[in-house]
Structure formats: C-alpha cells, structure tokens
C-alpha cells in the first residue's frame, strides 16, 4: 500500500453529500487541534493535502482522501468551545450520520494529545467506539513535546486508561515521524482484512 498515491476526493458538509461506503475506510477522529491534519500529511508525505488550520474548529466538513486500496476519512474536530451551539450540533449530526450509515470502516484512529489526560470528549468517543464494536486504536500525538520523565508518566497513564481495557495505543510525532511506520503497518493490516 503506497500512502503517497493519494488524492483529495471530496468534502461533505451534510449527510446527503457523503459518498457511498464502498471501499474500506480509515477514519481519523479527535478533538480540534490534536494534530489530525498533521498526521495525515505525514502519513502521505505531503505538506498540505489535509489543511492544517491555525484556528481550531475550522474543519467543519468530513474530508475524504482516496487511495487505490482504501479511503482516508478526516472527521471534523470536536470539543472546541468557541464554535456556536448550532455549528456544534451540525458537526455532531454529520459525524453521527457518517457512523449510522452502512460504511466499510476498516479502522478508526482516535487521536489524543499525549501531553494531557484524555478529555471527557475523548473518552466519550472511545466509549462510543467500544459500544459499537468498531475496530479502533488510540494514537497519542505530539509525543516529541515531552521530556523523558513526562513520557514515562504519560505512558503509565495511557497504559492504565487504555491497555487495561484491551485498547492498543501508540505514541506519535508528526514533527519527528516517531511511530509512523508502526501506524502504517496497523493501517495496512486493517485494510487487508477488509479486502480479503
């Protein structure tokens, strides 16, 4: 699977604009500003395939990127307080509409910031994924921003929160590329399972 062989497919701002879920999809979920766009750009080795926004809460659409074997799906970030309630409700209905459809979800990559404890929104999303039985992993972004003792503390915290529930989690740095090859491998295996 060549991740560089990718094209922007479409941006859906409403449920009726979502494309048919005909190919395996790898879904990226996380709060605003957690580094979803940076992770996708690092994955496909492009500077600006996914637009990195200086303003959190800017991605108000579900963005679809097409690879020959699968599709990458970038969900709008959640948990940004400065967005109006109407806009937050629209996002929620869009994301719920996505998951309610009969889609071929190979893997959900739930992003959390490695520097902090997962937020209530993060844990709510993890619980939703557990309840719906969707295959998912947790990727902890911005791992390069921690020193050695902080890394040890946060690793113990995430082990306690996730590993004990049987959830795999991976540290990742978009800046240094740490964890990138491991992540690609997990994604390839998920897509191969769906394509068998």
LOKEPA-852448 format. One record per atom (N, C-alpha, C): atom name; z negated, x negated, y. Coordinates in nm, 4 decimals, decimal comma, padded with zeros to 6 digits, m for minus. Each point is the difference from the previous one (the first is absolute). Example, Ala and Ser with C-alpha at 12.3 -4.5 7.8 and 13.67 -1.06 7.14 Angstrom:
REM residues 2
> N/m00,7800/m01,3190/m00,5690 $
> CA/00,0000/00,0890/00,1190 $
> C/00,0000/m00,0900/00,1200 $
> N/00,0720/00,0350/00,1050 $
> CA/m00,0060/m00,0820/00,1190 $
> C/m00,0730/00,0770/00,1090 $
REM end
This chain:
REM residues 196
> N/00,0000/m00,0844/m00,1190 $
> CA/00,0000/00,0844/00,1190 $
> C/00,0000/m00,0883/00,1245 $
> N/00,1049/00,0118/00,0793 $
> CA/00,0109/m00,0813/00,1208 $
> C/m00,0448/00,0820/00,1209 $
> N/m00,1175/m00,0323/00,0527 $
> CA/m00,0572/00,0791/00,1093 $
> C/00,0780/m00,0160/00,1300 $
> N/00,0830/m00,1061/00,0081 $
> CA/00,0762/m00,0201/00,1236 $
> C/00,1234/00,0893/00,0054 $
> N/00,0323/00,0593/m00,1136 $
> CA/00,1173/00,0865/m00,0087 $
> C/m00,0402/00,1418/00,0421 $
> N/m00,0445/00,0137/00,1249 $
> CA/m00,0617/00,1250/00,0453 $
> C/00,0694/00,0510/00,1256 $
> N/00,0046/00,1316/00,0141 $
> CA/00,0564/00,0602/00,1214 $
> C/m00,0902/00,1134/00,0460 $
> N/m00,0057/00,0181/00,1313 $
> CA/m00,0697/00,1172/00,0540 $
> C/00,0812/00,1229/m00,0400 $
> N/m00,0668/00,1005/m00,0582 $
> CA/00,0719/00,1191/m00,0462 $
> C/m00,0129/00,1145/00,0998 $
> N/m00,1233/00,0442/00,0260 $
> CA/m00,0180/00,1041/00,1006 $
> C/m00,1459/00,0132/00,0395 $
> N/m00,0227/00,0679/00,1137 $
> CA/m00,1346/00,0316/00,0471 $
> C/m00,0132/00,1515/00,0011 $
> N/m00,1023/00,0521/m00,0682 $
> CA/m00,0201/00,1452/m00,0078 $
> C/m00,1224/00,0391/00,0826 $
> N/00,0200/00,0884/00,0973 $
> CA/m00,1108/00,0466/00,0829 $
> C/m00,0493/00,1376/m00,0438 $
> N/00,0764/00,0632/m00,0911 $
> CA/m00,0392/00,1325/m00,0529 $
> C/00,0254/00,0016/m00,1504 $
> N/m00,0740/00,0890/m00,0681 $
> CA/00,0119/00,0081/m00,1475 $
> C/00,1433/00,0275/m00,0445 $
> N/00,0716/00,0841/00,0768 $
> CA/00,1362/00,0363/m00,0436 $
> C/00,1007/m00,1141/00,0175 $
> N/m00,0437/m00,1100/00,0609 $
> CA/00,0895/m00,1156/00,0165 $
> C/m00,0196/m00,1043/m00,1112 $
> N/m00,0996/00,0223/m00,0871 $
> CA/m00,0271/m00,0980/m00,1054 $
> C/00,1166/m00,0057/m00,0978 $
> N/00,0423/m00,1214/m00,0388 $
> CA/00,1094/m00,0099/m00,0970 $
> C/m00,0486/00,0407/m00,1394 $
> N/00,0928/00,0314/m00,0874 $
> CA/m00,0353/00,0352/m00,1387 $
> C/m00,0691/m00,1190/m00,0663 $
> N/m00,1075/00,0291/m00,0765 $
> CA/m00,0746/m00,1083/m00,0660 $
> C/00,0638/m00,0400/m00,1315 $
> N/00,1229/m00,0490/00,0085 $
> CA/00,0782/m00,0236/m00,1224 $
> C/m00,0200/m00,1400/m00,0595 $
> N/m00,0483/m00,0946/00,0805 $
> CA/m00,0205/m00,1371/m00,0509 $
> C/m00,1483/m00,0342/00,0093 $
> N/m00,0469/m00,1006/m00,0766 $
> CA/m00,1409/m00,0394/00,0113 $
> C/m00,0341/m00,0380/00,1441 $
> N/m00,1178/00,0419/00,0451 $
> CA/m00,0411/m00,0288/00,1371 $
> C/m00,1311/m00,0776/00,0014 $
> N/m00,0034/m00,1028/00,0850 $
> CA/m00,1225/m00,0761/00,0233 $
> C/m00,0473/00,0389/00,1391 $
> N/m00,1194/00,0587/00,0061 $
> CA/m00,0495/00,0619/00,1222 $
> C/m00,1067/m00,0885/00,0639 $
> N/00,0135/m00,0215/00,1305 $
> CA/m00,0975/m00,0799/00,0748 $
> C/m00,0836/00,0932/00,0869 $
> N/m00,1319/m00,0038/m00,0213 $
> CA/m00,0901/00,0896/00,0713 $
> C/m00,1137/m00,0818/00,0606 $
> N/m00,0469/00,0422/00,1164 $
> CA/m00,1126/m00,0697/00,0612 $
> C/m00,0205/00,0471/00,1421 $
> N/m00,1111/m00,0432/00,0598 $
> CA/m00,0252/00,0463/00,1357 $
> C/00,0919/m00,0724/00,0981 $
> N/00,0109/00,0568/00,1198 $
> CA/00,0795/m00,0624/00,1059 $
> C/m00,0489/m00,1427/00,0209 $
> N/00,0935/m00,0907/00,0193 $
> CA/m00,0342/m00,1383/00,0343 $
> C/m00,0581/m00,0820/m00,1146 $
> N/00,0134/00,0475/m00,1248 $
> CA/m00,0551/m00,0760/m00,1134 $
> C/00,0982/m00,1080/m00,0452 $
> N/00,1253/00,0095/00,0465 $
> CA/00,0989/m00,1026/m00,0341 $
> C/00,1038/00,0444/m00,1014 $
> N/00,0300/00,1317/m00,0051 $
> CA/00,1011/00,0491/m00,0958 $
> C/00,1376/m00,0586/00,0303 $
> N/00,0402/00,0077/00,1289 $
> CA/00,1323/m00,0505/00,0381 $
> C/00,0108/m00,1502/m00,0255 $
> N/m00,1067/m00,0731/00,0327 $
> CA/00,0004/m00,1460/m00,0210 $
> C/00,0139/m00,0323/m00,1482 $
> N/m00,0679/00,0775/m00,0860 $
> CA/00,0087/m00,0226/m00,1447 $
> C/00,1427/00,0275/m00,0492 $
> N/00,0579/00,1123/00,0445 $
> CA/00,1364/00,0340/m00,0441 $
> C/00,0985/m00,1070/00,0464 $
> N/m00,0130/m00,0440/00,1250 $
> CA/00,0911/m00,1032/00,0518 $
> C/m00,0137/m00,1308/m00,0772 $
> N/m00,1234/m00,0352/m00,0362 $
> CA/m00,0237/m00,1241/m00,0756 $
> C/00,0603/00,0133/m00,1406 $
> N/m00,0139/00,1176/m00,0569 $
> CA/00,0489/00,0287/m00,1345 $
> C/00,1521/m00,0167/m00,0084 $
> N/00,0690/00,0514/00,1006 $
> CA/00,1473/m00,0024/m00,0017 $
> C/00,0562/m00,1192/00,0767 $
> N/m00,0924/m00,0830/00,0535 $
> CA/00,0379/m00,1214/00,0718 $
> C/00,0889/00,0296/00,1213 $
> N/m00,0367/00,1044/00,0747 $
> CA/00,0706/00,0325/00,1249 $
> C/m00,1037/00,0074/00,1104 $
> N/00,0419/m00,0364/00,1211 $
> CA/m00,0959/00,0027/00,1111 $
> C/m00,0300/00,1424/00,0463 $
> N/00,1014/00,0855/00,0000 $
> CA/m00,0209/00,1302/00,0643 $
> C/00,0669/00,1156/m00,0724 $
> N/m00,0004/m00,0025/m00,1339 $
> CA/00,0523/00,1168/m00,0723 $
> C/m00,0916/00,1178/00,0305 $
> N/m00,1306/m00,0194/m00,0264 $
> CA/m00,1001/00,1015/00,0384 $
> C/m00,0506/m00,0413/00,1371 $
> N/00,0068/00,0917/00,0935 $
> CA/m00,0389/m00,0354/00,1374 $
> C/m00,1511/m00,0128/00,0102 $
> N/m00,0434/m00,1188/00,0462 $
> CA/m00,1428/m00,0242/00,0209 $
> C/m00,0314/00,0468/00,1411 $
> N/m00,0941/00,0914/00,0114 $
> CA/m00,0284/00,0593/00,1299 $
> C/m00,1255/m00,0603/00,0611 $
> N/00,0066/m00,0257/00,1307 $
> CA/m00,1193/m00,0489/00,0709 $
> C/m00,0981/00,1145/00,0209 $
> N/00,0530/00,1221/m00,0026 $
> CA/m00,0852/00,1176/00,0183 $
> C/m00,0272/00,0643/m00,1342 $
> N/m00,1276/00,0027/m00,0445 $
> CA/m00,0288/00,0659/m00,1277 $
> C/00,0372/00,1476/00,0078 $
> N/00,0335/00,0571/m00,1134 $
> CA/00,0305/00,1419/m00,0043 $
> C/00,1402/00,0321/00,0475 $
> N/00,0842/m00,1025/00,0090 $
> CA/00,1351/00,0196/00,0540 $
> C/00,0960/00,0561/m00,1056 $
> N/m00,0192/m00,0402/m00,1258 $
> CA/00,0905/00,0473/m00,1051 $
> C/m00,0352/00,1444/m00,0342 $
> N/00,0803/00,0928/00,0499 $
> CA/m00,0298/00,1416/m00,0221 $
> C/00,0949/00,0603/m00,1027 $
> N/00,0733/m00,0871/m00,0690 $
> CA/00,0952/00,0471/m00,1008 $
> C/m00,0285/m00,0701/m00,1324 $
> N/00,0532/00,0566/m00,1078 $
> CA/m00,0004/m00,0716/m00,1280 $
> C/00,1314/m00,0763/m00,0052 $
> N/m00,0089/m00,1315/m00,0091 $
> CA/00,1209/m00,0829/00,0010 $
> C/00,0359/m00,0428/m00,1421 $
> N/00,1269/00,0164/m00,0329 $
> CA/00,0499/m00,0318/m00,1338 $
> C/00,0927/m00,1211/00,0064 $
> N/m00,0247/m00,0963/m00,0902 $
> CA/00,0833/m00,1206/m00,0101 $
> C/00,0543/m00,0051/m00,1420 $
> N/00,1301/m00,0276/m00,0137 $
> CA/00,0622/00,0104/m00,1318 $
> C/00,0306/m00,1369/m00,0602 $
> N/m00,0432/m00,0187/m00,1228 $
> CA/00,0382/m00,1150/m00,0832 $
> C/00,0836/00,0571/m00,1136 $
> N/00,0805/m00,0829/m00,0680 $
> CA/00,0794/00,0540/m00,1108 $
> C/m00,0851/00,0699/m00,1071 $
> N/m00,1190/m00,0551/m00,0308 $
> CA/m00,0820/00,0539/m00,1099 $
> C/m00,0981/00,1072/00,0436 $
> N/m00,0330/00,0041/00,1281 $
> CA/m00,1076/00,0891/00,0444 $
> C/00,0086/00,0215/00,1500 $
> N/m00,1023/00,0676/00,0498 $
> CA/m00,0084/00,0282/00,1431 $
> C/m00,1398/m00,0400/00,0471 $
> N/m00,0101/m00,0604/00,1169 $
> CA/m00,1300/m00,0277/00,0615 $
> C/m00,0265/00,1126/00,0997 $
> N/m00,1191/00,0564/m00,0039 $
> CA/m00,0336/00,1142/00,0847 $
> C/m00,1196/m00,0367/00,0870 $
> N/00,0211/m00,0026/00,1315 $
> CA/m00,1049/m00,0381/00,0943 $
> C/m00,0556/00,1269/00,0645 $
> N/m00,1217/00,0384/m00,0421 $
> CA/m00,0635/00,1207/00,0548 $
> C/m00,0565/m00,0289/00,1393 $
> N/m00,0085/00,1037/00,0858 $
> CA/m00,0617/m00,0233/00,1313 $
> C/m00,1465/m00,0389/m00,0163 $
> N/m00,0468/m00,0905/00,0845 $
> CA/m00,1404/m00,0438/m00,0056 $
> C/m00,0928/00,1126/00,0405 $
> N/m00,1190/00,0011/m00,0608 $
> CA/m00,0973/00,1055/00,0320 $
> C/m00,1173/m00,0588/00,0768 $
> N/m00,0848/00,0898/00,0507 $
> CA/m00,1283/m00,0437/00,0565 $
> C/00,0065/m00,0565/00,1400 $
> N/00,1095/00,0254/00,0738 $
> CA/00,0033/m00,0519/00,1365 $
> C/m00,0459/00,1079/00,0962 $
> N/m00,1109/m00,0256/00,0692 $
> CA/m00,0704/00,1045/00,0754 $
> C/00,0753/00,0491/00,1241 $
> N/00,0837/m00,0850/00,0600 $
> CA/00,0589/00,0374/00,1290 $
> C/00,1198/00,0935/m00,0117 $
> N/00,0336/00,0385/m00,1209 $
> CA/00,1127/00,0908/m00,0193 $
> C/m00,0525/00,1435/00,0058 $
> N/00,0768/00,0905/00,0587 $
> CA/m00,0455/00,1388/00,0140 $
> C/m00,0228/00,0644/m00,1370 $
> N/m00,0833/00,1012/m00,0022 $
> CA/m00,0301/00,0686/m00,1261 $
> C/00,1271/00,0614/m00,0595 $
> N/00,0833/00,0557/00,0855 $
> CA/00,1262/00,0600/m00,0467 $
> C/00,0870/m00,1026/m00,0716 $
> N/00,0063/m00,1203/00,0569 $
> CA/00,0810/m00,1076/m00,0587 $
> C/m00,0620/m00,0459/m00,1321 $
> N/m00,1344/m00,0119/m00,0020 $
> CA/m00,0688/m00,0394/m00,1243 $
> C/00,0256/00,1026/m00,1099 $
> N/m00,0055/00,1289/00,0359 $
> CA/00,0250/00,1067/m00,0977 $
> C/00,1423/m00,0068/m00,0531 $
> N/00,0956/m00,0319/00,0907 $
> CA/00,1401/m00,0091/m00,0417 $
> C/00,0165/m00,1140/m00,1025 $
> N/m00,0650/m00,1147/00,0286 $
> CA/00,0072/m00,1129/m00,0934 $
> C/m00,0581/00,0389/m00,1347 $
> N/m00,1185/00,0637/00,0051 $
> CA/m00,0694/00,0373/m00,1239 $
> C/00,0885/00,0926/m00,0820 $
> N/00,0626/00,0966/00,0676 $
> CA/00,0846/00,0953/m00,0722 $
> C/00,1243/m00,0697/m00,0567 $
> N/00,0509/m00,1001/00,0730 $
> CA/00,1166/m00,0768/m00,0462 $
> C/m00,0358/m00,0800/m00,1259 $
> N/m00,1144/m00,0698/00,0043 $
> CA/m00,0432/m00,0830/m00,1134 $
> C/m00,0353/00,0878/m00,1204 $
> N/m00,0720/00,1096/00,0261 $
> CA/m00,0330/00,0924/m00,1098 $
> C/00,1274/00,0596/m00,0584 $
> N/00,0955/00,0324/00,0882 $
> CA/00,1293/00,0543/m00,0446 $
> C/00,0734/m00,0986/m00,0891 $
> N/m00,0098/m00,1285/00,0350 $
> CA/00,0637/m00,1045/m00,0817 $
> C/m00,0611/m00,0011/m00,1398 $
> N/m00,1336/m00,0064/m00,0072 $
> CA/m00,0663/m00,0107/m00,1304 $
> C/00,0093/00,1298/m00,0808 $
> N/00,0167/00,1133/00,0691 $
> CA/00,0083/00,1288/m00,0708 $
> C/00,1345/00,0175/m00,0701 $
> N/00,1013/m00,0752/00,0452 $
> CA/00,1320/00,0129/m00,0612 $
> C/00,0029/m00,0688/m00,1366 $
> N/00,1006/00,0357/m00,0764 $
> CA/00,0194/m00,0617/m00,1311 $
> C/00,0695/m00,1340/00,0212 $
> N/m00,0794/m00,1034/00,0308 $
> CA/00,0591/m00,1299/00,0329 $
> C/m00,0294/m00,1004/m00,1113 $
> N/00,0848/m00,0986/m00,0084 $
> CA/m00,0120/m00,1019/m00,1034 $
> C/m00,0821/m00,1177/00,0557 $
> N/m00,1320/00,0214/00,0159 $
> CA/m00,0845/m00,1048/00,0591 $
> C/m00,0377/m00,1015/m00,1077 $
> N/00,0560/m00,1203/00,0116 $
> CA/m00,0279/m00,1059/m00,0976 $
> C/m00,1341/m00,0661/00,0296 $
> N/m00,0326/m00,0117/00,1310 $
> CA/m00,1220/m00,0698/00,0397 $
> C/m00,0323/00,0327/00,1449 $
> N/m00,1280/00,0244/00,0274 $
> CA/m00,0452/00,0111/00,1393 $
> C/m00,0771/m00,1276/00,0305 $
> N/00,0365/m00,0642/00,1100 $
> CA/m00,0722/m00,1189/00,0451 $
> C/m00,0871/00,0447/00,1171 $
> N/m00,1294/00,0099/m00,0265 $
> CA/m00,0959/00,0454/00,1015 $
> C/m00,0537/m00,1225/00,0724 $
> N/00,0291/m00,0119/00,1291 $
> CA/m00,0414/m00,1171/00,0770 $
> C/m00,1330/00,0239/00,0696 $
> N/m00,0882/m00,0990/m00,0086 $
> CA/m00,1230/00,0008/00,0794 $
> C/m00,0145/m00,1378/00,0637 $
> N/m00,0723/m00,0067/00,1097 $
> CA/m00,0199/m00,1254/00,0725 $
> C/m00,1112/m00,0783/m00,0686 $
> N/00,0323/m00,1203/m00,0456 $
> CA/m00,0968/m00,0793/m00,0767 $
> C/m00,1237/m00,0382/00,0824 $
> N/00,0143/00,0023/00,1329 $
> CA/m00,1121/m00,0451/00,0850 $
> C/m00,1123/00,1028/00,0088 $
> N/00,0323/00,1255/m00,0343 $
> CA/m00,0969/00,1078/00,0209 $
> C/m00,0251/00,0787/m00,1284 $
> N/m00,1070/00,0751/00,0031 $
> CA/m00,0250/00,0961/m00,1076 $
> C/00,1082/00,1068/00,0066 $
> N/00,0462/00,0534/m00,1133 $
> CA/00,0983/00,1081/00,0072 $
> C/m00,0557/00,1171/00,0821 $
> N/00,0864/00,0621/00,0814 $
> CA/m00,0432/00,1131/00,0835 $
> C/m00,0130/00,1252/m00,0871 $
> N/m00,0585/00,1051/00,0583 $
> CA/m00,0111/00,1290/m00,0707 $
> C/00,1404/00,0502/m00,0354 $
> N/00,0966/m00,0197/00,0919 $
> CA/00,1387/00,0415/m00,0261 $
> C/00,0595/m00,0776/m00,1177 $
> N/m00,0286/m00,1313/m00,0051 $
> CA/00,0497/m00,0832/m00,1118 $
> C/m00,0526/00,0546/m00,1326 $
> N/m00,1302/00,0267/m00,0033 $
> CA/m00,0626/00,0448/m00,1246 $
> C/00,0473/00,1405/m00,0385 $
> N/00,0276/00,0818/00,1009 $
> CA/00,0526/00,1347/m00,0251 $
> C/00,1388/m00,0106/m00,0659 $
> N/00,0809/m00,0929/00,0489 $
> CA/00,1339/m00,0198/m00,0566 $
> C/m00,0102/m00,0522/m00,1438 $
> N/m00,0910/m00,0953/m00,0234 $
> CA/m00,0214/m00,0541/m00,1348 $
> C/m00,0440/00,1117/m00,0948 $
> N/m00,0906/00,0864/00,0471 $
> CA/m00,0458/00,1117/m00,0841 $
> C/00,1126/00,0978/m00,0296 $
> N/00,0846/00,0249/00,0998 $
> CA/00,1160/00,0873/m00,0194 $
> C/00,0906/m00,0587/m00,1100 $
> N/00,0234/m00,1305/00,0061 $
> CA/00,0873/m00,0653/m00,0995 $
> C/m00,0632/00,0041/m00,1386 $
> N/m00,1324/m00,0182/m00,0063 $
> CA/m00,0702/00,0083/m00,1289 $
> C/00,0101/00,1418/m00,0575 $
> N/m00,0230/00,1002/00,0868 $
> CA/00,0010/00,1393/m00,0460 $
> C/00,1384/00,0439/m00,0464 $
> N/00,1046/m00,0470/00,0698 $
> CA/00,1358/00,0451/m00,0344 $
> C/00,0608/m00,0859/m00,1115 $
> N/m00,0732/m00,1048/m00,0395 $
> CA/00,0461/m00,0832/m00,1114 $
> C/00,1230/m00,0844/00,0305 $
> N/00,0253/m00,0232/00,1279 $
> CA/00,1172/m00,0829/00,0349 $
> C/m00,0331/m00,1476/m00,0233 $
> N/00,0972/m00,0777/m00,0487 $
> CA/m00,0273/m00,1433/m00,0192 $
> C/m00,0133/m00,0673/00,1358 $
> N/m00,1086/m00,0750/00,0195 $
> CA/m00,0149/m00,0685/00,1293 $
> C/m00,0824/m00,1271/m00,0146 $
> N/00,0168/m00,0866/00,0992 $
> CA/m00,0833/m00,1194/00,0137 $
> C/m00,0470/m00,0038/00,1458 $
> N/m00,1028/m00,0790/00,0251 $
> CA/m00,0466/m00,0217/00,1369 $
> C/00,0393/m00,1414/00,0397 $
> N/00,0606/m00,0128/00,1183 $
> CA/00,0331/m00,1324/00,0531 $
> C/m00,0817/m00,0205/00,1273 $
> N/m00,0766/m00,1104/00,0025 $
> CA/m00,0868/m00,0291/00,1143 $
> C/00,0713/m00,0984/00,0927 $
> N/00,0441/00,0512/00,1146 $
> CA/00,0814/m00,0789/00,0927 $
> C/m00,0868/m00,0889/00,0894 $
> N/00,0681/m00,0918/00,0701 $
> CA/m00,0629/m00,0877/00,1007 $
> C/m00,1029/m00,0928/m00,0632 $
> N/00,0236/m00,0381/m00,1263 $
> CA/m00,0957/m00,0870/m00,0704 $
> C/m00,0103/m00,1379/00,0655 $
> N/00,1055/m00,0393/00,0747 $
> CA/m00,0013/m00,1327/00,0651 $
> C/m00,0982/m00,0051/00,1174 $
> N/m00,0467/00,1154/00,0454 $
> CA/m00,0892/00,0031/00,1172 $
> C/m00,1481/m00,0216/m00,0369 $
> N/m00,0276/m00,0201/m00,1298 $
> CA/m00,1384/m00,0190/m00,0447 $
> C/m00,0248/m00,1465/m00,0342 $
> N/m00,1217/m00,0490/00,0288 $
> CA/m00,0331/m00,1348/m00,0470 $
> C/m00,0522/00,0090/m00,1437 $
> N/m00,0361/m00,1133/m00,0578 $
> CA/m00,0330/m00,0011/m00,1428 $
> C/m00,1190/00,0903/m00,0338 $
> N/m00,1074/m00,0054/00,0824 $
> CA/m00,1186/00,0806/m00,0346 $
> C/00,0282/00,1489/00,0206 $
> N/00,0782/00,0341/00,1047 $
> CA/00,0374/00,1410/00,0221 $
> C/00,0878/00,0502/m00,1157 $
> N/00,0904/m00,0862/m00,0461 $
> CA/00,0866/00,0375/m00,1130 $
> C/m00,0851/00,0313/m00,1228 $
> N/m00,1019/m00,0834/m00,0246 $
> CA/m00,0899/00,0221/m00,1135 $
> C/m00,0739/00,1327/00,0115 $
> N/m00,0504/00,0278/00,1218 $
> CA/m00,0744/00,1256/00,0236 $
> C/00,0905/00,1218/m00,0208 $
> N/00,1209/m00,0051/00,0597 $
> CA/00,0906/00,1150/m00,0073 $
> C/00,0533/00,0190/m00,1427 $
> N/00,0204/m00,1101/m00,0720 $
> CA/00,0459/00,0094/m00,1388 $
> C/m00,1055/00,0726/m00,0834 $
> N/m00,1270/m00,0360/00,0207 $
> CA/m00,1085/00,0663/m00,0733 $
> C/m00,0047/00,1487/00,0358 $
> N/00,0194/00,0310/00,1287 $
> CA/m00,0027/00,1397/00,0454 $
> C/00,1141/00,0802/m00,0646 $
> N/00,1215/m00,0537/00,0035 $
> CA/00,1146/00,0727/m00,0555 $
> C/m00,0075/00,0094/m00,1521 $
> N/m00,0546/m00,1033/m00,0629 $
> CA/m00,0218/00,0076/m00,1454 $
> C/m00,0919/00,1169/m00,0327 $
> N/m00,1064/00,0129/00,0801 $
> CA/m00,0981/00,1057/m00,0234 $
> C/00,0627/00,1380/00,0229 $
> N/00,0784/00,0127/00,1093 $
> CA/00,0579/00,1313/00,0340 $
> C/00,1139/00,0373/m00,0953 $
> N/00,0875/m00,0968/m00,0285 $
> CA/00,1225/00,0332/m00,0729 $
> C/m00,0010/m00,0394/m00,1480 $
> N/m00,0299/m00,1279/m00,0288 $
> CA/00,0088/m00,0456/m00,1394 $
> C/m00,0884/00,0828/m00,0936 $
> N/m00,1184/00,0374/00,0504 $
> CA/m00,0932/00,0751/m00,0849 $
> C/00,0524/00,1397/m00,0343 $
> N/00,0986/00,0470/00,0789 $
> CA/00,0646/00,1290/m00,0317 $
> C/00,1299/m00,0231/m00,0786 $
> N/00,0236/m00,1263/m00,0357 $
> CA/00,1222/m00,0322/m00,0744 $
> C/00,1241/m00,0081/00,0877 $
> N/m00,0199/m00,0208/00,1307 $
> CA/00,1133/m00,0079/00,0935 $
> C/00,0316/m00,1466/00,0274 $
> N/00,1264/m00,0382/m00,0211 $
> CA/00,0410/m00,1377/00,0302 $
> C/00,0165/m00,0173/00,1505 $
> N/m00,0512/m00,1116/00,0528 $
> CA/00,0239/m00,0297/00,1419 $
> C/00,0419/m00,1457/00,0159 $
> N/00,0788/m00,0249/00,1046 $
> CA/00,0584/m00,1322/00,0215 $
> C/m00,0142/m00,0403/00,1465 $
> N/m00,0502/m00,1226/00,0260 $
> CA/00,0002/m00,0485/00,1385 $
> C/00,1426/m00,0383/00,0401 $
> N/00,0328/00,0200/00,1277 $
> CA/00,1361/m00,0286/00,0464 $
> C/m00,0019/m00,0485/00,1446 $
> N/00,0903/m00,0937/00,0310 $
> CA/00,0186/m00,0431/00,1384 $
> C/00,1485/00,0006/00,0328 $
> N/00,0391/00,0831/00,0964 $
> CA/00,1405/00,0033/00,0431 $
> C/00,0350/m00,1288/00,0739 $
> N/m00,1001/m00,0623/00,0635 $
> CA/00,0234/m00,1229/00,0775 $
> C/00,0301/m00,1163/m00,0946 $
> N/m00,0858/m00,0163/m00,1024 $
> CA/00,0141/m00,1157/m00,0892 $
> C/00,0739/00,0320/m00,1297 $
> N/00,0207/00,1282/m00,0267 $
> CA/00,0695/00,0371/m00,1244 $
> C/m00,0903/m00,0041/m00,1226 $
> N/m00,1319/m00,0194/00,0206 $
> CA/m00,0931/m00,0039/m00,1134 $
> C/m00,0002/00,1352/m00,0698 $
> N/00,0146/m00,0015/m00,1328 $
> CA/m00,0019/00,1234/m00,0783 $
> C/00,1369/00,0662/m00,0143 $
> N/00,1018/m00,0553/00,0663 $
> CA/00,1326/00,0637/00,0019 $
> C/00,0654/00,0036/m00,1381 $
> N/m00,0006/m00,1132/m00,0695 $
> CA/00,0688/m00,0052/m00,1305 $
> C/m00,0668/00,0927/m00,1017 $
> N/m00,1321/00,0050/00,0037 $
> CA/m00,0760/00,0868/m00,0903 $
> C/00,0362/00,1472/00,0267 $
> N/00,0093/00,0344/00,1275 $
> CA/00,0328/00,1361/00,0404 $
> C/00,1411/00,0379/m00,0460 $
> N/00,0938/m00,0926/00,0169 $
> CA/00,1383/00,0260/m00,0445 $
> C/00,0044/00,0266/m00,1500 $
> N/m00,0791/m00,0762/m00,0742 $
> CA/m00,0035/00,0139/m00,1459 $
> C/m00,0511/00,1389/m00,0401 $
> N/m00,1089/00,0441/00,0654 $
> CA/m00,0586/00,1320/m00,0286 $
> C/00,1024/00,1100/00,0307 $
> N/00,0716/m00,0157/00,1115 $
> CA/00,1000/00,0989/00,0403 $
> C/00,1165/00,0040/m00,0990 $
> N/00,0461/m00,1169/m00,0420 $
> CA/00,1108/m00,0071/m00,0975 $
> C/m00,0375/00,0697/m00,1303 $
> N/m00,1223/m00,0273/m00,0466 $
> CA/m00,0456/00,0617/m00,1255 $
> C/m00,0057/00,1520/00,0134 $
> N/m00,0471/00,0493/00,1155 $
> CA/m00,0115/00,1448/00,0231 $
> C/00,1391/00,0645/m00,0011 $
> N/00,0969/m00,0638/00,0651 $
> CA/00,1361/00,0546/00,0059 $
> C/00,0659/m00,0059/m00,1377 $
> N/m00,0213/m00,1108/m00,0719 $
> CA/00,0579/m00,0116/m00,1350 $
> C/m00,0519/00,1082/m00,0931 $
> N/m00,1309/00,0322/00,0125 $
> CA/m00,0579/00,1083/m00,0827 $
> C/00,0720/00,1313/00,0265 $
> N/00,0265/00,0284/00,1286 $
> CA/00,0665/00,1258/00,0375 $
> C/00,1465/00,0015/m00,0436 $
> N/00,0625/m00,1168/00,0011 $
> CA/00,1440/m00,0066/m00,0290 $
> C/00,0312/m00,0098/m00,1488 $
> N/m00,1033/m00,0100/m00,0847 $
> CA/00,0238/m00,0159/m00,1442 $
> C/00,0546/00,1278/m00,0612 $
REM end
